[in-house]
Amino acid sequence: MTEKDRQAEIHEKGFDMGNYSRSTVDQYGKIKVGTKTLEDASINLGDYKKFGERDYNIAQLVDKGEIYRAILYKRHRELKLISRYFYRTNGLYQKVCDYYATMYRWDWYIVPRIYNDNTNEDKLGKEFYEMLDYLDDTHVAKVCADIAHKVIIDGCYYGYIIEGTEGIVVQELPAEYCRIRFNVRNMPVVEMNMRFFDDRFHSVDYRLKVLKMFPKDIQKGYVLWKQRKLPTEYPVTETDWFGTEGWYPLDPGCAVKFSMPGTDDIPIFINAIPSILDLDDAQALDRMKQMQELSKILIQKLPLDKNGDLIFDIDEARDWHNNAVNMLSHTVGTDIITTVADIDSIDLSDTNQMNKDSLERVERTVYNNFGVAKNLFNTDGNLSLEKSILQDEGQMRQLKLQFEIFFDRIIQGRTKNKKKYKFRFYMLDTTQYNYKEISKYYKEQMQNGQSKVLAQIALGHSQSSVIDTAVFENDYLHLSEVMIPPMMSSTMSSEDLQLLGKNKQGNTSQTQSNTGGQSSSDQVGRPAKEEGQLSDKTIQNKESQK
């Protein structure tokens, strides 16, 4: 029997080895979980493209090539949209941004610098408390935390100061519609593009309502733009997405900007996003390989006689196959094949370790592009973790210095008698990692005559709450007379220490006269018991010693 005749005989028995449908083959690419069937478990990067901004198609931006081009040409608007999108959709990117934004605790205090010795203490104290109330009503720590969060994600923060009688409010301006080109009296001049209102608010009535919520300076700029009275300029850079119209300079005394030095108003972690995309690809491939390792194919080979023919007919072979399928119907990730052909299997499990190492390399690349220690977000230990945190604190300290300058300018502008004194604003270097050590340091310095409130401020208490609590407890509740601390050198005055020293000297001389010149302090340990108070065990020990 020739090979051709043998193939024809097999075909007549019901086996078609050549004409198979694609739908049948696709069944082997699915995995059974109970009674359900899952499709391929790999991550589909096309899901990123399902998101879209109303004013911009971010689907075109979530691509490694587009991201690199946006970074190269400093397309600020595109980079801000990409950063915001990944903050909402990627857990790692969100974690790193929150880590930097919440690192500092923004603990602050004010101190008057007195120039005239004849300054009225009552007036100074009154203004001091008024300044504390003003800053407390401003909620300095919350304002700084919100701004820091925006700076980390967007790369910069633009705002407009609205001063009131009970504190200030910093109204956020759209960062993608603002820019800075020059300074006046060492203060940056913020320019805002008035097209913002037309682009974001298409309803005229709603647009006017929103416009009234903004300061009058911005309202004036919008009116001038609609009247075509704003000058037309040449493009500053190739990335001026608004062209040459609509830019209006805001009041330098009110408009402010915060950013990380050297970032060019670009999100500071934008360079890590392409690595995140690579990590998604690597994780998808790893997951697919893991799911493939869980799947099994059982091969049921039908017996043949010495001539290579089936020993039973096709109906019996079908029953054999169906019985095996029914037995394994509830088995997860298992398929069965009934065939007469010889099949070789290749085990690919040896490459699992290689795949794991490749995934770890991609993860290290992501953290390296972030510039943070991987151990911050997992349980692996590393001796260099402390040094990495110190470096991160140093980077965020630049933003802390900007906050100091900002609020110092605010309170100096509100000082009434600048010829006699001036209030200065300071921020502690307290972070989530070092505030206990700093509080301990200030407590130790208090023993040397330094500030009594900085140790409490470092623990998160406001300067006003520390002072108010001490005044209320001592002057009104008189707790200093009721709750007397133990007699210690740290709680006693100099007069008390001198009086205690005299009493000790008098008691010592009296004791020496009663004991024939021997001080009572010469006796070491507990006083000895009389003979009748000794226990039997003690008496036995003394007799044995004799």
C-alpha positions as CSV (number, residue, x, y, z in Angstrom):
1,M,0.0,0.0,0.0
2,T,1.4,3.3,-1.1
3,E,1.5,6.4,1.1
4,K,-1.1,8.1,-1.1
5,D,-3.5,5.1,-0.8
6,R,-3.0,5.0,3.0
7,Q,-3.9,8.7,3.3
8,A,-7.0,8.1,1.2
9,E,-8.1,5.2,3.4
10,I,-7.7,7.4,6.6
11,H,-9.7,10.2,4.9
12,E,-12.5,7.7,4.1
13,K,-12.7,6.8,7.8
14,G,-13.6,10.3,8.8
15,F,-10.2,12.0,9.5
16,D,-9.5,15.2,7.6
17,M,-5.9,16.2,8.3
18,G,-5.7,19.1,5.8
19,N,-9.0,21.0,5.6
20,Y,-9.5,22.4,9.0
21,S,-11.3,25.6,9.9
22,R,-9.7,28.6,11.6
23,S,-12.5,28.7,14.2
24,T,-11.5,25.2,15.4
25,V,-7.8,26.2,15.8
26,D,-8.8,29.3,17.7
27,Q,-10.4,27.1,20.4
28,Y,-6.9,26.0,21.4
29,G,-5.9,29.6,22.1
30,K,-8.6,29.9,24.8
31,I,-8.4,28.9,28.5
32,K,-11.2,27.3,30.4
33,V,-11.9,28.6,34.0
34,G,-14.7,26.4,35.3
35,T,-17.5,26.6,32.8
36,K,-16.3,29.9,31.3
37,T,-13.7,30.5,28.6
38,L,-11.2,33.4,28.8
39,E,-9.6,35.0,25.8
40,D,-5.9,35.8,25.7
41,A,-5.0,37.4,29.1
42,S,-2.3,39.7,27.7
43,I,-2.6,43.4,28.2
44,N,-3.9,45.3,25.3
45,L,-2.1,48.7,24.9
46,G,-4.9,49.8,22.7
47,D,-7.0,50.3,25.8
48,Y,-5.0,53.5,26.3
49,K,-6.5,54.8,23.1
50,K,-10.1,54.6,24.5
51,F,-9.4,57.7,26.5
52,G,-9.8,61.1,25.0
53,E,-9.8,64.8,26.0
54,R,-12.5,66.9,24.6
55,D,-10.0,69.5,23.3
56,Y,-7.2,67.1,22.4
57,N,-6.9,63.6,21.1
58,I,-4.7,62.0,23.7
59,A,-5.0,58.6,21.9
60,Q,-2.3,59.8,19.5
61,L,0.0,60.9,22.3
62,V,0.1,57.6,24.2
63,D,2.8,56.2,22.0
64,K,6.5,56.0,22.7
65,G,7.5,57.8,19.5
66,E,5.0,60.7,20.1
67,I,6.2,61.0,23.7
68,Y,9.8,61.2,22.7
69,R,9.0,63.9,20.0
70,A,6.9,65.9,22.5
71,I,9.8,65.8,25.0
72,L,12.3,66.8,22.3
73,Y,10.3,69.8,21.0
74,K,9.0,70.7,24.5
75,R,5.4,70.5,23.7
76,H,4.2,71.6,27.1
77,R,0.5,71.1,26.5
78,E,0.9,67.6,25.2
79,L,3.2,66.6,28.0
80,K,0.9,67.8,30.7
81,L,-2.0,65.9,29.2
82,I,0.1,62.7,29.0
83,S,1.2,63.1,32.6
84,R,-2.3,63.7,33.9
85,Y,-3.5,60.7,32.0
86,F,-0.9,58.3,33.4
87,Y,-1.5,59.6,36.9
88,R,-5.1,58.5,36.6
89,T,-4.4,55.2,34.9
90,N,-1.1,53.9,36.1
91,G,-0.6,52.9,39.7
92,L,3.2,53.2,39.7
93,Y,3.2,56.7,38.2
94,Q,0.6,57.8,40.7
95,K,2.6,56.3,43.6
96,V,5.8,58.1,42.7
97,C,4.0,61.5,42.2
98,D,2.2,61.2,45.5
99,Y,5.5,60.2,47.2
100,Y,7.2,63.4,46.2
101,A,4.1,65.7,46.6
102,T,3.5,64.5,50.2
103,M,7.1,64.2,51.4
104,Y,7.3,67.6,53.2
105,R,4.9,68.4,56.0
106,W,5.0,72.2,55.4
107,D,5.4,73.1,59.1
108,W,5.9,76.9,59.4
109,Y,6.3,79.7,62.0
110,I,6.8,83.4,62.0
111,V,9.2,85.6,64.1
112,P,9.3,89.4,64.3
113,R,12.7,91.0,63.7
114,I,12.8,94.1,65.9
115,Y,14.8,97.1,64.8
116,N,13.8,99.6,67.5
117,D,14.3,99.0,71.3
118,N,11.4,101.3,72.0
119,T,8.9,99.1,70.3
120,N,5.6,98.8,72.2
121,E,5.3,95.3,73.4
122,D,1.5,95.3,73.5
123,K,1.2,96.6,69.9
124,L,3.8,94.1,68.7
125,G,2.1,91.2,70.5
126,K,-1.3,92.2,69.1
127,E,0.0,92.4,65.5
128,F,1.9,89.1,66.0
129,Y,-1.4,87.3,67.0
130,E,-3.2,89.0,64.1
131,M,-0.6,87.7,61.7
132,L,-0.9,84.2,63.1
133,D,-4.7,84.3,62.7
134,Y,-4.3,85.5,59.1
135,L,-2.0,82.6,58.1
136,D,-4.1,80.1,60.0
137,D,-7.1,81.2,58.0
138,T,-5.1,80.8,54.9
139,H,-4.4,77.2,55.7
140,V,-0.7,77.4,54.6
141,A,0.0,73.7,54.9
142,K,-2.9,72.7,52.7
143,V,-2.2,75.3,50.1
144,C,1.4,74.2,49.8
145,A,0.4,70.5,49.6
146,D,-2.1,71.2,46.8
147,I,0.4,73.3,44.8
148,A,3.1,70.7,45.3
149,H,0.8,68.0,43.9
150,K,0.1,70.2,40.8
151,V,3.8,71.0,40.3
152,I,4.8,67.3,40.3
153,I,2.1,66.2,37.8
154,D,2.1,69.3,35.5
155,G,5.6,70.5,36.0
156,C,4.5,73.9,37.1
157,Y,1.7,75.8,38.9
158,Y,0.2,79.2,38.0
159,G,-2.0,81.0,40.4
160,Y,-3.6,84.4,41.2
161,I,-3.5,85.8,44.8
162,I,-6.8,87.0,46.1
163,E,-6.3,88.8,49.5
164,G,-9.1,89.1,52.0
165,T,-9.5,90.3,55.5
166,E,-9.3,86.7,56.9
167,G,-6.6,85.2,54.7
168,I,-5.5,84.8,51.1
169,V,-6.8,82.5,48.4
170,V,-4.6,81.3,45.6
171,Q,-6.9,80.7,42.6
172,E,-5.4,78.2,40.2
173,L,-4.9,79.3,36.6
174,P,-4.7,76.8,33.6
175,A,-1.1,76.0,33.3
176,E,-1.3,75.1,29.6
177,Y,-2.6,78.6,28.9
178,C,0.1,80.5,30.9
179,R,3.7,81.4,30.3
180,I,6.5,83.5,31.6
181,R,9.0,85.4,29.4
182,F,10.4,88.2,31.7
183,N,10.6,89.5,35.2
184,V,9.8,92.8,36.9
185,R,11.5,93.7,40.2
186,N,12.7,90.1,40.5
187,M,9.1,88.9,40.2
188,P,8.0,86.8,37.1
189,V,5.4,88.3,34.9
190,V,2.7,85.7,34.2
191,E,1.0,86.0,30.8
192,M,-2.4,84.2,30.3
193,N,-4.0,83.4,27.0
194,M,-7.6,84.6,27.0
195,R,-8.6,81.9,24.5
196,F,-8.9,79.7,27.5
197,F,-12.5,80.8,28.2
198,D,-13.6,80.3,24.6
199,D,-11.9,76.9,24.3
200,R,-13.2,75.4,27.5
201,F,-16.7,77.0,27.8
202,H,-18.6,76.9,24.6
203,S,-21.9,78.2,26.1
204,V,-21.8,82.0,26.2
205,D,-24.0,82.3,29.3
206,Y,-21.9,79.8,31.2
207,R,-18.7,81.4,30.0
208,L,-19.7,84.7,31.4
209,K,-20.6,83.2,34.8
210,V,-17.2,81.5,35.0
211,L,-15.5,84.7,33.9
212,K,-17.1,86.6,36.8
213,M,-15.5,84.2,39.2
214,F,-12.0,85.2,38.1
215,P,-10.2,88.4,39.3
216,K,-11.0,91.7,37.6
217,D,-7.6,91.8,36.1
218,I,-8.3,88.6,34.1
219,Q,-11.8,89.9,33.2
220,K,-10.2,93.0,31.8
221,G,-7.8,91.0,29.7
222,Y,-10.7,88.9,28.2
223,V,-12.6,92.1,27.3
224,L,-9.6,93.5,25.6
225,W,-9.1,90.3,23.6
226,K,-12.7,90.2,22.4
227,Q,-12.3,93.9,21.3
228,R,-9.1,92.9,19.3
229,K,-7.0,95.4,21.4
230,L,-4.4,92.9,22.5
231,P,-1.2,93.2,20.4
232,T,-0.2,90.5,17.9
233,E,3.2,89.0,18.5
234,Y,5.7,86.8,16.7
235,P,5.8,83.2,18.0
236,V,8.3,82.9,20.8
237,T,9.0,79.2,20.1
238,E,7.9,76.6,17.7
239,T,5.7,75.1,20.4
240,D,3.4,78.2,20.8
241,W,0.2,76.3,20.3
242,F,-2.0,79.4,20.5
243,G,-0.2,81.3,17.9
244,T,0.4,85.0,18.4
245,E,-2.9,86.3,19.7
246,G,-4.7,86.3,23.1
247,W,-1.7,86.8,25.5
248,Y,-2.3,89.2,28.3
249,P,0.2,90.1,31.1
250,L,-1.2,89.8,34.6
251,D,-0.4,91.9,37.6
252,P,3.1,90.8,38.8
253,G,2.1,91.5,42.4
254,C,-0.8,89.0,42.2
255,A,0.1,86.3,39.6
256,V,2.5,83.7,40.9
257,K,4.3,80.6,39.5
258,F,5.8,77.6,41.2
259,S,8.0,75.0,39.5
260,M,10.9,72.7,39.9
261,P,14.2,74.3,38.9
262,G,15.7,73.0,35.7
263,T,12.5,71.3,34.4
264,D,11.4,73.9,31.9
265,D,7.8,73.6,33.1
266,I,7.8,70.0,31.9
267,P,6.4,67.2,34.2
268,I,9.5,66.0,36.1
269,F,8.7,62.3,35.6
270,I,7.7,62.4,31.9
271,N,10.9,60.7,30.8
272,A,9.8,57.6,32.8
273,I,6.6,57.1,30.8
274,P,8.1,55.3,27.8
275,S,9.7,52.8,30.3
276,I,6.3,52.3,31.8
277,L,5.0,51.3,28.4
278,D,7.8,48.9,28.1
279,L,7.0,47.5,31.5
280,D,3.4,47.0,30.4
281,D,4.6,45.0,27.3
282,A,6.9,42.9,29.4
283,Q,4.2,42.2,32.0
284,A,1.8,41.3,29.3
285,L,4.3,38.9,27.7
286,D,5.1,37.4,31.1
287,R,1.4,36.9,31.9
288,M,0.8,35.2,28.6
289,K,3.6,32.8,29.2
290,Q,2.4,32.0,32.6
291,M,-1.1,31.3,31.3
292,Q,0.4,29.1,28.6
293,E,2.4,27.1,31.2
294,L,-0.9,26.4,33.1
295,S,-2.6,25.1,30.0
296,K,-2.2,21.4,29.0
297,I,-3.0,19.3,25.9
298,L,-3.6,15.6,26.4
299,I,-2.8,13.5,23.3
300,Q,-4.8,10.3,22.9
301,K,-3.2,8.1,20.2
302,L,-5.4,5.5,18.6
303,P,-3.8,2.0,18.2
304,L,-3.0,0.7,14.8
305,D,-2.4,-2.9,13.6
306,K,0.8,-4.1,12.0
307,N,-0.4,-2.8,8.6
308,G,-0.9,0.7,10.0
309,D,-4.7,0.4,10.0
310,L,-7.1,1.3,12.9
311,I,-8.1,-1.7,14.9
312,F,-11.6,-0.3,15.3
313,D,-13.9,1.8,13.2
314,I,-14.4,5.6,13.2
315,D,-17.5,5.5,15.4
316,E,-15.6,3.7,18.2
317,A,-12.7,6.3,17.9
318,R,-15.3,9.1,18.2
319,D,-16.7,7.5,21.4
320,W,-13.2,7.2,22.8
321,H,-12.6,10.9,22.1
322,N,-15.9,12.0,23.5
323,N,-15.5,10.0,26.7
324,A,-12.1,11.6,27.4
325,V,-13.6,15.1,26.7
326,N,-16.4,14.5,29.2
327,M,-14.0,13.3,31.8
328,L,-11.9,16.5,31.5
329,S,-14.8,18.9,31.0
330,H,-14.3,20.6,34.3
331,T,-10.5,20.7,34.3
332,V,-9.0,24.2,34.0
333,G,-6.8,24.9,31.0
334,T,-6.8,21.4,29.6
335,D,-7.7,20.3,26.0
336,I,-7.5,16.8,24.4
337,I,-6.6,15.6,21.0
338,T,-7.3,12.2,19.5
339,T,-4.9,11.3,16.7
340,V,-3.0,8.5,15.0
341,A,0.0,10.7,14.2
342,D,3.3,10.8,16.1
343,I,3.6,14.1,18.0
344,D,6.8,15.4,19.6
345,S,6.6,17.8,22.6
346,I,9.0,20.6,23.4
347,D,9.3,21.8,27.0
348,L,9.8,25.5,27.3
349,S,9.7,25.8,31.1
350,D,13.5,26.2,31.3
351,T,13.2,29.7,30.0
352,N,11.0,30.9,32.9
353,Q,13.9,32.2,34.9
354,M,15.2,34.1,31.9
355,N,11.8,35.7,31.5
356,K,11.7,36.7,35.2
357,D,15.2,38.2,34.9
358,S,14.1,40.2,31.9
359,L,11.1,41.5,33.7
360,E,13.2,42.6,36.6
361,R,15.5,44.5,34.3
362,V,12.6,46.4,32.8
363,E,11.3,47.2,36.3
364,R,14.8,48.6,37.3
365,T,14.8,50.7,34.2
366,V,11.5,52.3,35.2
367,Y,12.7,53.2,38.7
368,N,16.0,54.5,37.3
369,N,14.1,56.8,35.0
370,F,12.0,58.0,37.9
371,G,15.2,58.6,40.0
372,V,13.8,56.9,43.1
373,A,14.7,53.8,45.0
374,K,12.8,50.7,44.1
375,N,12.7,49.7,47.8
376,L,10.4,52.6,48.6
377,F,7.5,50.7,47.2
378,N,8.3,47.1,48.0
379,T,9.7,45.0,50.9
380,D,13.2,44.5,49.6
381,G,15.8,45.9,52.0
382,N,18.7,48.1,51.0
383,L,21.2,50.0,53.0
384,S,21.2,52.9,50.5
385,L,17.5,53.6,51.0
386,E,18.2,56.3,53.6
387,K,20.6,58.0,51.2
388,S,18.0,57.9,48.4
389,I,15.3,59.5,50.6
390,L,17.7,62.3,51.6
391,Q,18.4,63.0,47.9
392,D,14.6,63.1,47.2
393,E,14.2,65.5,50.2
394,G,16.9,67.7,48.8
395,Q,15.1,67.9,45.4
396,M,11.8,68.9,46.9
397,R,13.5,71.4,49.2
398,Q,13.7,73.7,46.2
399,L,10.0,74.0,46.2
400,K,9.9,74.6,49.9
401,L,12.2,77.6,49.5
402,Q,9.8,79.0,46.9
403,F,6.9,78.7,49.4
404,E,9.0,80.5,52.1
405,I,9.7,83.4,49.7
406,F,6.0,83.6,48.7
407,F,4.5,83.7,52.2
408,D,7.3,85.9,53.5
409,R,6.4,88.5,50.8
410,I,2.7,88.2,51.9
411,I,3.3,88.9,55.6
412,Q,5.9,91.7,55.0
413,G,3.3,93.4,52.9
414,R,0.9,93.3,55.8
415,T,3.4,94.6,58.5
416,K,2.1,97.9,59.9
417,N,5.2,99.5,61.4
418,K,8.1,98.3,59.2
419,K,10.5,100.9,60.6
420,K,10.4,99.3,64.1
421,Y,10.0,95.6,63.2
422,K,9.4,93.2,60.4
423,F,7.8,89.7,60.4
424,R,9.6,86.9,58.7
425,F,8.1,83.6,57.6
426,Y,10.1,80.3,58.0
427,M,9.4,76.7,57.1
428,L,11.0,73.7,58.9
429,D,12.7,71.0,57.0
430,T,10.3,68.4,58.4
431,T,9.3,65.5,56.2
432,Q,7.4,62.3,56.7
433,Y,10.7,60.6,57.5
434,N,12.6,63.0,59.7
435,Y,10.1,65.0,61.7
436,K,10.6,63.0,64.9
437,E,14.4,63.5,64.8
438,I,14.0,67.2,64.1
439,S,11.6,67.5,67.0
440,K,14.0,65.7,69.3
441,Y,16.8,68.1,68.2
442,Y,14.7,71.2,69.0
443,K,13.8,69.7,72.4
444,E,17.5,69.2,73.2
445,Q,18.3,72.8,72.1
446,M,15.5,74.0,74.4
447,Q,17.8,72.9,77.3
448,N,20.3,75.5,76.0
449,G,17.8,78.3,76.0
450,Q,16.5,78.0,72.5
451,S,12.9,78.2,71.3
452,K,10.3,76.4,73.3
453,V,7.7,76.0,70.5
454,L,9.8,74.6,67.6
455,A,9.8,71.1,69.0
456,Q,6.0,71.1,69.0
457,I,5.7,72.7,65.6
458,A,8.0,70.0,64.2
459,L,5.4,67.4,65.4
460,G,2.7,69.1,63.3
461,H,1.2,71.6,65.8
462,S,0.6,75.1,64.6
463,Q,2.5,78.0,66.3
464,S,-0.7,79.6,67.5
465,S,-2.1,76.4,69.0
466,V,1.1,75.8,71.0
467,I,1.1,79.3,72.4
468,D,-2.7,79.4,73.0
469,T,-2.6,76.1,74.8
470,A,0.2,77.2,77.1
471,V,-1.4,80.5,78.0
472,F,-4.8,78.9,78.6
473,E,-3.4,76.1,80.8
474,N,-1.2,78.4,82.9
475,D,-3.1,81.6,83.1
476,Y,-6.7,80.4,83.2
477,L,-6.7,76.8,84.3
478,H,-3.6,77.3,86.5
479,L,-2.5,73.8,85.7
480,S,1.0,74.7,86.6
481,E,-0.1,74.9,90.2
482,V,-2.2,71.8,90.1
483,M,-0.2,69.4,87.9
484,I,3.3,69.8,89.5
485,P,6.1,68.1,87.6
486,P,8.6,66.0,89.5
487,M,11.6,67.8,91.0
488,M,14.2,67.6,88.2
489,S,16.9,69.9,87.1
490,S,15.0,70.5,83.8
491,T,11.8,71.6,85.7
492,M,13.5,73.7,88.5
493,S,14.5,77.3,88.4
494,S,18.0,78.6,89.4
495,E,16.6,79.8,92.7
496,D,15.1,76.4,93.5
497,L,18.4,74.7,92.6
498,Q,20.3,77.1,95.0
499,L,17.9,76.5,97.8
500,L,18.1,72.8,97.3
501,G,21.9,72.9,97.4
502,K,21.8,74.8,100.7
503,N,19.4,72.3,102.2
504,K,21.6,69.4,101.2
505,Q,24.7,71.1,102.8
506,G,22.9,71.7,106.0
507,N,21.6,68.1,106.2
508,T,25.0,66.7,105.4
509,S,26.7,68.7,108.2
510,Q,24.1,67.7,110.7
511,T,24.4,64.0,109.8
512,Q,28.2,64.2,110.1
513,S,27.9,65.6,113.6
514,N,25.5,62.9,114.7
515,T,27.7,60.1,113.3
516,G,31.0,61.3,114.5
517,G,32.1,62.9,111.2
518,Q,30.9,60.1,108.9
519,S,28.3,61.1,106.3
520,S,25.2,59.0,105.9
521,S,26.1,58.8,102.2
522,D,29.0,56.6,103.2
523,Q,26.6,53.7,103.9
524,V,26.1,51.8,100.7
525,G,22.9,49.8,99.9
526,R,19.8,49.1,102.0
527,P,20.1,49.4,105.8
528,A,20.9,46.1,107.6
529,K,18.1,44.4,109.5
530,E,18.2,43.7,113.2
531,E,19.0,40.2,114.4
532,G,15.4,39.2,115.1
533,Q,14.3,40.2,111.6
534,L,16.6,37.9,109.7
535,S,15.2,34.9,107.9
536,D,16.4,31.4,108.5
537,K,18.2,31.3,105.1
538,T,20.1,34.5,106.0
539,I,21.2,33.1,109.4
540,Q,22.4,29.9,107.8
541,N,24.5,31.8,105.2
542,K,26.1,33.9,107.9
543,E,27.0,30.8,109.9
544,S,28.5,29.1,106.9
545,Q,30.6,32.2,106.2
546,K,32.0,32.1,109.7
